[in-house]
Amino acid sequence: MAMTSTTGTTDVATDETGSLISASKVEGTTVYNRQGENLGHVYDLMIDKRSGQVAYAVMSFGGFLGIGESHHPLPWKMLDYDTRMGGYVVDLDKDRLEGAPAYAPDARPDWRDRDYTKRIDTYYGVAPYSGWV
Amino acid sequence: MAMTSTTGTTDVATDETGSLISASKVEGTTVYNRQGENLGHVYDLMIDKRSGQVAYAVMSFGGFLGIGESHHPLPWKMLDYDTRMGGYVVDLDKDRLEGAPAYAPDARPDWRDRDYTKRIDTYYGVAPYSGWV
């Protein structure tokens, strides 16, 4: 995960000084695409419980005030934090996100299923998460 | 981070199926010592924003209903998840925790300061966090 800008101060910056950011500040942070469109926000993080590696950011997408939204897991390495925007930037358009692996807010994907996580990685064209220990 | 038990089902287990656990489920999870004493709960996680590696779990310790509590960062690798306990287990007693690097809930340590993080690692006798990128 690379910083795309190192200037500017935002609420997020408060807790992501240096190289560390708090999970509570990541959650709720806006996700933009490269065109600056607001795609949604980070709802949660999926962490490898043994290694402590963040594998996926779960993005809340679509809907209004929580109604009609869906949860889209994105491989963590796809997200770049942009201090100027005060949010994460991903190289994605809305159409691509609409067709991506997703689930309803009250649903739970089977995160034990490596085929499921591979499907996410394959959809976004990133190398399969290799941090499993 | 090692699982010390693989049986049992808890609320936490719901979202930590297989090797992945959601940050929102980690937050609020009870931390016990090896004697089974309730030491506090995980308040937040500090994540290396480039690598996505969880470096520290911030534990809320002491106080009552949020009054008088303090925040104690623990190196992530010190925490073992115990499904039987439904919480994390650390090899620490309360006295050791009381003397540990800590801050008030409304304070913010300078997480940019590598001397600060080294002080935490040294206090607990773990190798300095080496995931910086």
Chai-1 contact restraints between the chains, C-beta under 6 A:
chainA,res_idxA,chainB,res_idxB,connection_type,confidence,min_distance_angstrom,max_distance_angstrom,comment,restraint_id
A,M1,B,K49,contact,1.0,0.0,6.0,A-B,restraint_1
A,M1,B,R50,contact,1.0,0.0,6.0,A-B,restraint_2
A,M1,B,G52,contact,1.0,0.0,6.0,A-B,restraint_3
A,E16,B,K49,contact,1.0,0.0,6.0,A-B,restraint_4
A,T17,B,W111,contact,1.0,0.0,6.0,A-B,restraint_5
A,T17,B,R112,contact,1.0,0.0,6.0,A-B,restraint_6
A,G18,B,W111,contact,1.0,0.0,6.0,A-B,restraint_7
A,G18,B,R112,contact,1.0,0.0,6.0,A-B,restraint_8
A,S19,B,D48,contact,1.0,0.0,6.0,A-B,restraint_9
A,S19,B,W132,contact,1.0,0.0,6.0,A-B,restraint_10
A,L20,B,M46,contact,1.0,0.0,6.0,A-B,restraint_11
A,L20,B,W111,contact,1.0,0.0,6.0,A-B,restraint_12
A,I21,B,I47,contact,1.0,0.0,6.0,A-B,restraint_13
A,I21,B,K49,contact,1.0,0.0,6.0,A-B,restraint_14
A,S22,B,D44,contact,1.0,0.0,6.0,A-B,restraint_15
A,S22,B,M46,contact,1.0,0.0,6.0,A-B,restraint_16
A,A23,B,A23,contact,1.0,0.0,6.0,A-B,restraint_17
A,A23,B,D44,contact,1.0,0.0,6.0,A-B,restraint_18
A,A23,B,L45,contact,1.0,0.0,6.0,A-B,restraint_19
A,A23,B,I47,contact,1.0,0.0,6.0,A-B,restraint_20
A,S24,B,D44,contact,1.0,0.0,6.0,A-B,restraint_21
A,D44,B,S22,contact,1.0,0.0,6.0,A-B,restraint_22
A,D44,B,A23,contact,1.0,0.0,6.0,A-B,restraint_23
A,D44,B,S24,contact,1.0,0.0,6.0,A-B,restraint_24
A,L45,B,A23,contact,1.0,0.0,6.0,A-B,restraint_25
A,M46,B,L20,contact,1.0,0.0,6.0,A-B,restraint_26
A,M46,B,S22,contact,1.0,0.0,6.0,A-B,restraint_27
A,I47,B,I21,contact,1.0,0.0,6.0,A-B,restraint_28
A,I47,B,A23,contact,1.0,0.0,6.0,A-B,restraint_29
A,D48,B,S19,contact,1.0,0.0,6.0,A-B,restraint_30
A,K49,B,M1,contact,1.0,0.0,6.0,A-B,restraint_31
A,K49,B,E16,contact,1.0,0.0,6.0,A-B,restraint_32
A,K49,B,I21,contact,1.0,0.0,6.0,A-B,restraint_33
A,R50,B,M1,contact,1.0,0.0,6.0,A-B,restraint_34
A,G52,B,M1,contact,1.0,0.0,6.0,A-B,restraint_35
A,G52,B,Q53,contact,1.0,0.0,6.0,A-B,restraint_36
A,G52,B,V54,contact,1.0,0.0,6.0,A-B,restraint_37
A,G52,B,W76,contact,1.0,0.0,6.0,A-B,restraint_38
A,Q53,B,G52,contact,1.0,0.0,6.0,A-B,restraint_39
A,Q53,B,Q53,contact,1.0,0.0,6.0,A-B,restraint_40
A,V54,B,G52,contact,1.0,0.0,6.0,A-B,restraint_41
A,W76,B,G52,contact,1.0,0.0,6.0,A-B,restraint_42
A,W111,B,T17,contact,1.0,0.0,6.0,A-B,restraint_43
A,W111,B,G18,contact,1.0,0.0,6.0,A-B,restraint_44
A,W111,B,L20,contact,1.0,0.0,6.0,A-B,restraint_45
A,R112,B,T17,contact,1.0,0.0,6.0,A-B,restraint_46
A,R112,B,G18,contact,1.0,0.0,6.0,A-B,restraint_47
A,W132,B,S19,contact,1.0,0.0,6.0,A-B,restraint_48
